[in-house]
Amino acid sequence: MSKLTLVSLTFILCTLFSQVLCDEYKIKSVDDWDSSDISTLEDLDLLYLNSKPSNCQSLQISDTKIVTLVLGVKLEQNKFVYYDQLAVYNLDGSLHKKIDSPQNYYYILGKTNVEGEFVTFNVNSNDKIEMNFYNEDLEITRNIENEVLPDSGDFDGFYEIASSIGNDLLYLLANAYNDVSKKENYLVYVLDLSDTSTYTLKYTDEYTDYVANYYYAFSVQAYSDDTANIHFWASNDNGEETFVQLQYDSKGKLKSGYPKELDDPIDLDTDEFWKPITQLHSDEKTATFLLSDTDNLLIYTFEKNGDKVCSKTIDISDYNNMSNFYGIHGDQGWLYLQDDDDQQGNFFNFDPENCSLDLDDTIKTDIYSGVAGSFVSKEKIRILEIGNEKFIDNQDYINYQIHTIGSYNDDDDNGDNGVVLGFQVLIAIIGLVVII
C-alpha cells in the first residue's frame, strides 16, 4: 500500500469521527422557529415591565436554570414603584424563585466559576459598586452580600459597569468619576474566584489617559485561560475620540504594548448606548459584541489575539436603539429588536462570522417592551421572551413565550448517531485492513 493511500484512509477515518463527535449548533431561519405562549396568572407579581429596561439581562447558569433581571412596576399605596427583580426559571419557563430590590440604574449579572452560581454588580445610592453572589435558589453564597468594592486612587463615584469570567479570574470594567480631574475614566478590577468560599481582589488598574465620554460604549471578554480582551471608546490625551483595546494575561496583568488605539469602527453620534454584552463563539477564541447608536447597529467580531475578524454598521432607524438582546450559539447568532413606535419585539438571524444581518427576514412577536435570552435544553436552543401586552392598561399579568430556534449537535437521537458512527468506523477499518 502506498503512503498516499494510507494517508488518505487516515484522513477519512478522522473525518468520520469529527463529523459526529464535534459539538455543533444550528440556528434555524426565523421563519422556521417554533413558538409557545406560556403566560400564566402565576407571574412575577408586576403590573408591567419598563418600556426601556436598561438593566435587563438573561443568563443560563446551569443545565436546569436560567436567571433574568428585569425592571418592573408595582402599584403600592396608589403609587407606581419601580423594582429591579431577579428571577430564576426552570428551562420550561416555570418560575423557580424571585426577589425584588429597589431600582438601580447600573446593574449587571455575571457567571462565576461554580455551576449554578452567579454574581450581581450594582451601583448603590452612594455611587459605590456593590456585589452579591447567589445560587440558583437565590441564596447568598461565599458570604458575600451587598459587599462594596474599594475605591481606587482619586476615584469617587461609579457609573456603568461590565464583567466577564474566565476560569477563575473575573474582569470588571467600570466608568468612574475622578475627583481631581473632574472627569470620568475607566478602571479595571481583577477578582480571583478560585477559592469558592470567597473572592480576592487581585488588581485595580486605572486608565486616566482616557476620558469616558460615552455611557456603555465598552465590552469585556475573558477566556478559559484567564486572559481577557477589553474594548472601550474614549477621548485620548489629544482630545481625539478613539477606540481602545486592552489585553490581559492569564495572571490578570496588563500585557506590554497596551492600551492600544485601534481604527474606530463606528462614528458615535450620541453619548448613551444599550449596554453591549460580549458573546463567545463555540471555538472559545472568537467573540462578538453589538453596539447600537442612534440609527446604526455595530456588529464587531474579534479573535482572542485581538485581531478584528469583521465589523459592520447597519441602519436600524426603524427600531429602538436603546433596547436589544442577542445570543450566539456555535458561530450563528440571533438578534431581538423592538419597533421604535410601539416596542413590539422582532427576531432576526445574524452571522457574526462576517458581521451580516438581513433586516428583511424577520418575525414579529406578540410581546412588547420585551426581554429575551437564549439557553440550551435537551439538545434544543431556545429563547425565553418576557414582556408586556400592547396596551398595558388592560394587562393582567406579564407575558411569556418560549421560542425553539435550533439544535445542539444537530441530532434528534444520540443512539442513532452512535450506530452511524460505529458503522462508519467499522467500514473504514475493514477497508484499511483489506488494502494493507
C-alpha positions as CSV (number, residue, x, y, z in Angstrom):
1,M,0.0,0.0,0.0
2,S,1.3,3.4,-0.9
3,K,1.9,6.2,1.6
4,L,-0.6,8.3,-0.2
5,T,-3.3,5.6,0.2
6,L,-2.6,5.2,3.9
7,V,-2.7,9.0,4.5
8,S,-6.0,9.2,2.6
9,L,-7.6,6.5,4.7
10,T,-6.3,8.0,7.9
11,F,-7.8,11.3,6.9
12,I,-11.2,9.7,6.0
13,L,-11.2,7.9,9.4
14,C,-10.5,11.1,11.3
15,T,-13.2,12.9,9.4
16,L,-15.8,10.3,10.2
17,F,-15.0,10.7,13.9
18,S,-15.1,14.5,13.7
19,Q,-18.4,14.7,11.8
20,V,-20.2,13.0,14.7
21,L,-18.2,13.8,17.8
22,C,-17.7,17.6,17.4
23,D,-20.1,19.9,19.1
24,E,-22.4,21.5,16.6
25,Y,-25.0,24.2,17.0
26,K,-27.6,25.1,14.3
27,I,-29.9,28.0,14.4
28,K,-32.8,27.8,12.0
29,S,-34.1,30.6,9.9
30,V,-36.5,32.8,11.9
31,D,-39.4,31.6,9.6
32,D,-38.9,28.1,10.9
33,W,-38.9,28.8,14.6
34,D,-41.5,27.2,16.8
35,S,-43.1,29.5,19.5
36,S,-45.2,28.6,22.5
37,D,-47.1,31.0,24.7
38,I,-46.5,30.0,28.4
39,S,-48.2,33.0,30.1
40,T,-50.0,32.2,33.3
41,L,-51.6,34.1,36.1
42,E,-48.7,32.9,38.4
43,D,-46.3,35.6,37.2
44,L,-43.7,38.0,38.6
45,D,-46.2,40.0,40.7
46,L,-45.5,43.0,38.5
47,L,-48.0,45.2,36.7
48,Y,-45.8,45.6,33.6
49,L,-42.1,45.9,32.5
50,N,-40.5,49.2,31.9
51,S,-40.5,50.2,28.3
52,K,-36.7,50.9,28.2
53,P,-35.3,48.5,30.7
54,S,-31.6,49.4,30.7
55,N,-30.7,46.9,33.4
56,C,-32.5,43.9,31.9
57,Q,-30.5,40.7,31.2
58,S,-30.9,36.9,30.9
59,L,-28.3,34.3,31.7
60,Q,-28.2,30.5,31.7
61,I,-26.5,29.4,35.0
62,S,-26.8,25.6,34.8
63,D,-28.2,22.8,32.8
64,T,-31.6,23.3,34.5
65,K,-31.9,27.0,35.4
66,I,-31.7,30.5,33.8
67,V,-31.8,33.8,35.7
68,T,-33.3,37.1,34.5
69,L,-33.0,40.6,35.7
70,V,-36.0,42.9,34.8
71,L,-37.2,46.3,35.7
72,G,-40.9,46.3,36.5
73,V,-43.6,48.4,38.1
74,K,-45.8,47.7,41.1
75,L,-48.7,49.7,42.5
76,E,-48.1,50.4,46.2
77,Q,-50.3,52.8,48.2
78,N,-51.7,54.3,45.0
79,K,-48.2,55.0,43.7
80,F,-46.2,53.3,40.9
81,V,-43.0,52.0,42.3
82,Y,-40.1,50.6,40.1
83,Y,-38.3,47.5,41.1
84,D,-35.3,45.5,39.9
85,Q,-36.4,41.9,40.0
86,L,-34.1,38.8,40.0
87,A,-36.0,35.7,38.9
88,V,-34.7,32.1,38.4
89,Y,-36.6,30.0,35.9
90,N,-36.7,26.3,35.1
91,L,-36.0,25.6,31.5
92,D,-39.6,25.0,30.7
93,G,-40.2,28.6,31.7
94,S,-41.8,28.0,35.1
95,L,-40.8,30.3,37.9
96,H,-38.4,28.8,40.5
97,K,-37.5,31.8,42.8
98,K,-37.7,35.6,42.7
99,I,-36.6,38.6,44.8
100,D,-37.2,42.3,44.4
101,S,-34.9,45.2,45.1
102,P,-35.2,49.0,44.8
103,Q,-34.3,50.3,41.3
104,N,-30.6,50.5,40.5
105,Y,-29.7,52.3,37.3
106,Y,-26.4,50.3,36.8
107,Y,-26.9,46.6,37.4
108,I,-25.4,43.6,35.7
109,L,-25.4,39.8,36.0
110,G,-22.4,37.5,35.5
111,K,-21.4,33.9,35.7
112,T,-18.9,32.6,38.1
113,N,-16.6,29.5,38.2
114,V,-19.3,27.5,40.0
115,E,-22.1,25.7,38.2
116,G,-25.5,27.3,39.2
117,E,-23.9,30.3,40.9
118,F,-24.0,33.9,39.6
119,V,-22.8,37.3,40.7
120,T,-24.5,40.7,40.5
121,F,-22.9,44.1,40.5
122,N,-24.8,47.3,41.0
123,V,-24.1,50.9,41.8
124,N,-25.7,51.8,45.1
125,S,-27.2,55.1,46.3
126,N,-23.8,56.2,47.4
127,D,-22.4,55.6,43.9
128,K,-20.3,52.7,45.1
129,I,-20.1,49.2,43.4
130,E,-21.9,46.5,45.4
131,M,-21.5,42.8,44.8
132,N,-23.7,39.8,45.7
133,F,-23.1,36.1,45.0
134,Y,-26.2,33.9,44.6
135,N,-27.0,30.2,43.9
136,E,-30.0,29.1,41.8
137,D,-32.2,29.3,44.9
138,L,-31.3,33.0,45.2
139,E,-29.5,32.2,48.5
140,I,-26.3,34.2,49.2
141,T,-23.1,32.3,48.6
142,R,-19.4,32.9,49.6
143,N,-20.9,35.0,52.4
144,I,-20.8,38.0,50.0
145,E,-23.9,40.2,50.4
146,N,-24.0,43.8,49.5
147,E,-20.2,44.0,49.7
148,V,-18.7,47.2,48.5
149,L,-15.7,47.1,46.2
150,P,-13.0,49.5,47.5
151,D,-12.4,52.9,45.8
152,S,-9.2,53.3,43.8
153,G,-6.9,56.4,43.9
154,D,-8.8,59.6,43.3
155,F,-12.0,58.0,42.0
156,D,-15.1,58.7,43.9
157,G,-18.4,57.6,42.2
158,F,-19.1,54.9,39.7
159,Y,-21.4,54.6,36.8
160,E,-21.6,51.9,34.0
161,I,-20.1,48.5,34.7
162,A,-19.5,45.3,32.7
163,S,-17.9,42.0,33.6
164,S,-16.7,38.6,32.2
165,I,-15.4,35.4,33.9
166,G,-12.6,33.3,32.6
167,N,-11.6,30.2,34.5
168,D,-11.0,31.7,38.0
169,L,-10.4,35.4,37.2
170,L,-13.3,37.8,36.8
171,Y,-12.7,41.1,35.0
172,L,-14.9,44.1,35.9
173,L,-14.7,47.3,33.9
174,A,-16.2,50.5,35.5
175,N,-16.7,54.0,34.4
176,A,-15.8,56.2,37.4
177,Y,-15.6,59.9,38.3
178,N,-12.1,61.3,39.0
179,D,-12.4,63.7,41.9
180,V,-9.2,65.5,41.0
181,S,-9.5,65.9,37.2
182,K,-13.3,66.2,37.5
183,K,-13.6,63.8,34.5
184,E,-14.7,60.2,34.1
185,N,-12.2,57.5,33.4
186,Y,-12.1,53.7,33.2
187,L,-11.0,51.3,35.9
188,V,-10.5,47.5,35.7
189,Y,-10.9,45.3,38.7
190,V,-9.4,41.8,38.5
191,L,-11.1,39.4,41.0
192,D,-9.8,35.9,41.8
193,L,-12.7,33.4,42.5
194,S,-10.5,30.3,42.8
195,D,-11.4,30.0,46.5
196,T,-15.1,29.2,46.1
197,S,-15.9,30.2,49.6
198,T,-15.0,33.8,49.0
199,Y,-13.1,36.1,46.5
200,T,-9.9,38.1,46.3
201,L,-9.3,41.4,44.7
202,K,-6.0,40.9,42.8
203,Y,-5.5,44.2,40.9
204,T,-7.1,47.5,40.2
205,D,-5.9,49.3,37.0
206,E,-6.7,53.0,36.3
207,Y,-6.8,54.4,32.8
208,T,-6.6,58.1,33.4
209,D,-5.2,59.0,30.0
210,Y,-8.7,58.3,28.5
211,V,-11.8,60.3,29.2
212,A,-15.0,58.3,29.1
213,N,-17.5,60.5,27.1
214,Y,-20.0,57.7,26.4
215,Y,-22.2,55.5,28.6
216,Y,-22.0,51.8,28.0
217,A,-19.6,52.1,25.0
218,F,-17.4,49.2,26.0
219,S,-17.1,45.4,26.1
220,V,-15.3,42.8,28.3
221,Q,-14.4,39.2,27.2
222,A,-12.4,36.8,29.4
223,Y,-11.3,33.3,28.2
224,S,-10.8,29.9,29.8
225,D,-7.1,30.5,30.4
226,D,-8.0,33.7,32.4
227,T,-6.7,36.1,29.7
228,A,-9.1,38.9,28.6
229,N,-9.8,41.5,25.9
230,I,-11.4,44.8,26.8
231,H,-12.6,47.4,24.4
232,F,-13.9,50.9,25.0
233,W,-14.5,54.3,23.3
234,A,-13.0,57.4,24.9
235,S,-11.1,60.7,24.3
236,N,-7.3,60.4,24.4
237,D,-4.8,62.9,25.6
238,N,-5.0,64.8,22.3
239,G,-8.8,65.1,22.7
240,E,-9.4,62.6,19.8
241,E,-12.2,60.2,20.0
242,T,-10.7,56.7,19.8
243,F,-11.4,53.0,20.1
244,V,-9.1,51.4,22.7
245,Q,-8.1,47.8,23.3
246,L,-6.7,46.3,26.5
247,Q,-5.2,42.8,26.7
248,Y,-4.6,41.0,30.0
249,D,-2.5,37.8,30.6
250,S,-3.5,34.7,32.5
251,K,-2.3,36.3,35.8
252,G,-4.6,39.3,35.4
253,K,-1.8,41.7,34.4
254,L,-2.0,44.1,31.5
255,K,0.2,43.0,28.6
256,S,3.1,45.0,27.3
257,G,2.1,47.4,24.5
258,Y,-1.4,48.2,25.8
259,P,-3.5,50.2,25.9
260,K,-3.7,50.2,22.0
261,E,-5.7,52.6,19.9
262,L,-7.5,50.9,17.0
263,D,-9.3,52.1,13.9
264,D,-12.7,53.3,15.1
265,P,-15.4,51.0,13.6
266,I,-18.3,53.4,14.1
267,D,-18.8,57.2,14.2
268,L,-20.6,57.7,17.5
269,D,-23.2,60.4,17.4
270,T,-24.8,60.0,20.8
271,D,-23.5,59.6,24.3
272,E,-25.5,56.7,25.7
273,F,-25.9,53.2,24.4
274,W,-27.6,49.9,25.2
275,K,-25.0,48.0,27.1
276,P,-23.1,45.6,24.9
277,I,-22.5,42.1,26.3
278,T,-19.8,40.2,24.5
279,Q,-20.7,36.7,23.3
280,L,-18.0,34.0,23.0
281,H,-18.3,31.6,20.0
282,S,-18.1,27.8,20.5
283,D,-14.4,27.8,19.5
284,E,-13.8,29.8,22.7
285,K,-11.4,32.1,20.8
286,T,-13.7,34.3,18.7
287,A,-16.1,36.8,20.3
288,T,-18.7,39.3,19.1
289,F,-20.4,42.3,20.6
290,L,-23.1,44.6,19.3
291,L,-23.4,48.4,19.9
292,S,-26.4,50.4,18.8
293,D,-26.0,54.1,18.1
294,T,-28.9,56.4,17.3
295,D,-29.6,54.9,13.9
296,N,-26.9,52.3,13.5
297,L,-26.1,48.9,14.9
298,L,-22.4,47.9,15.0
299,I,-21.5,44.2,14.8
300,Y,-17.9,43.7,15.9
301,T,-16.1,40.3,15.9
302,F,-12.6,39.8,17.0
303,E,-10.1,37.0,17.8
304,K,-8.6,36.1,21.1
305,N,-5.3,37.7,20.0
306,G,-7.2,41.0,19.5
307,D,-7.3,40.9,15.7
308,K,-10.5,42.1,14.1
309,V,-12.5,39.5,12.2
310,C,-15.1,41.8,10.8
311,S,-17.1,44.9,11.7
312,K,-20.2,46.4,10.1
313,T,-22.7,49.1,10.8
314,I,-26.3,48.6,9.8
315,D,-29.1,51.1,9.7
316,I,-31.7,50.3,12.4
317,S,-33.5,53.6,12.4
318,D,-36.9,51.8,12.4
319,Y,-36.1,50.2,15.7
320,N,-35.5,51.3,19.3
321,N,-31.7,51.7,19.6
322,M,-31.8,51.6,23.4
323,S,-33.1,48.1,23.7
324,N,-31.7,45.0,22.1
325,F,-30.8,41.4,23.0
326,Y,-28.7,38.8,21.2
327,G,-27.1,35.5,21.5
328,I,-24.5,33.3,19.7
329,H,-24.5,29.6,19.5
330,G,-21.6,28.0,17.7
331,D,-20.9,30.6,15.0
332,Q,-24.5,31.7,14.4
333,G,-26.5,34.5,16.1
334,W,-30.0,35.7,16.8
335,L,-31.0,39.3,17.5
336,Y,-34.0,40.9,19.2
337,L,-35.0,44.5,18.4
338,Q,-38.1,46.5,19.4
339,D,-40.1,48.6,17.0
340,D,-39.3,52.3,17.5
341,D,-43.0,53.3,17.7
342,D,-44.6,50.7,20.0
343,Q,-41.7,48.5,21.2
344,Q,-43.1,45.3,19.6
345,G,-40.5,42.6,19.5
346,N,-38.7,41.4,16.3
347,F,-36.3,38.5,15.9
348,F,-33.6,38.2,13.3
349,N,-30.8,35.9,12.3
350,F,-27.3,37.4,12.0
351,D,-23.9,35.9,11.1
352,P,-21.2,37.0,13.5
353,E,-18.5,35.4,11.3
354,N,-19.0,38.1,8.6
355,C,-21.0,40.6,10.6
356,S,-24.0,40.4,8.3
357,L,-27.7,41.0,9.2
358,D,-30.7,40.8,7.0
359,L,-33.4,43.1,8.4
360,D,-35.9,42.0,5.7
361,D,-36.0,38.5,7.2
362,T,-37.8,38.8,10.5
363,I,-40.7,37.6,12.7
364,K,-42.7,39.8,15.0
365,T,-43.8,38.6,18.4
366,D,-46.9,39.4,20.4
367,I,-44.8,40.8,23.2
368,Y,-44.0,44.5,23.8
369,S,-41.1,46.1,25.7
370,G,-39.7,42.6,26.0
371,V,-36.6,40.9,27.4
372,A,-35.1,37.9,25.6
373,G,-32.3,35.5,26.4
374,S,-31.3,32.1,24.9
375,F,-30.4,28.8,26.6
376,V,-29.7,25.2,25.7
377,S,-32.1,22.5,26.9
378,K,-32.3,18.8,25.8
379,E,-30.3,19.4,22.7
380,K,-32.5,22.3,21.7
381,I,-31.7,26.0,21.5
382,R,-34.5,28.1,22.9
383,I,-35.2,31.7,23.8
384,L,-37.3,32.9,26.8
385,E,-39.1,36.1,26.0
386,I,-40.7,38.1,28.7
387,G,-42.7,41.3,28.3
388,N,-46.0,43.2,28.1
389,E,-49.2,43.2,26.1
390,K,-49.6,46.0,23.6
391,F,-51.9,48.0,25.9
392,I,-50.6,47.7,29.5
393,D,-53.7,49.3,31.0
394,N,-55.6,46.1,30.2
395,Q,-52.8,43.8,31.2
396,D,-53.5,41.2,33.9
397,Y,-50.0,39.6,34.0
398,I,-46.6,39.6,32.4
399,N,-46.4,37.7,29.1
400,Y,-44.1,34.8,28.3
401,Q,-43.1,33.0,25.2
402,I,-40.6,30.2,24.5
403,H,-39.1,30.1,21.0
404,T,-37.3,26.9,19.8
405,I,-34.8,28.3,17.4
406,G,-32.4,25.4,16.7
407,S,-30.5,22.4,17.9
408,Y,-27.3,21.4,19.7
409,N,-25.2,18.7,18.0
410,D,-27.9,18.7,15.3
411,D,-29.2,15.2,16.2
412,D,-32.6,14.1,17.3
413,D,-31.4,10.7,18.6
414,N,-28.0,10.1,20.1
415,G,-28.4,6.4,19.8
416,D,-28.8,6.6,16.0
417,N,-25.7,8.7,15.8
418,G,-23.8,6.1,17.9
419,V,-24.9,3.4,15.4
420,V,-23.9,5.5,12.4
421,L,-20.5,6.3,14.0
422,G,-19.8,2.7,14.8
423,F,-20.8,1.5,11.3
424,Q,-18.7,4.2,9.6
425,V,-15.7,3.4,11.7
426,L,-16.1,-0.3,11.1
427,I,-16.3,0.1,7.3
428,A,-13.2,2.3,7.4
429,I,-11.2,-0.2,9.4
430,I,-12.2,-3.1,7.2
431,G,-11.2,-1.1,4.2
432,L,-7.9,-0.3,5.7
433,V,-7.2,-3.9,6.6
434,V,-8.1,-5.1,3.1
435,I,-5.8,-2.6,1.4
436,I,-2.9,-3.4,3.7
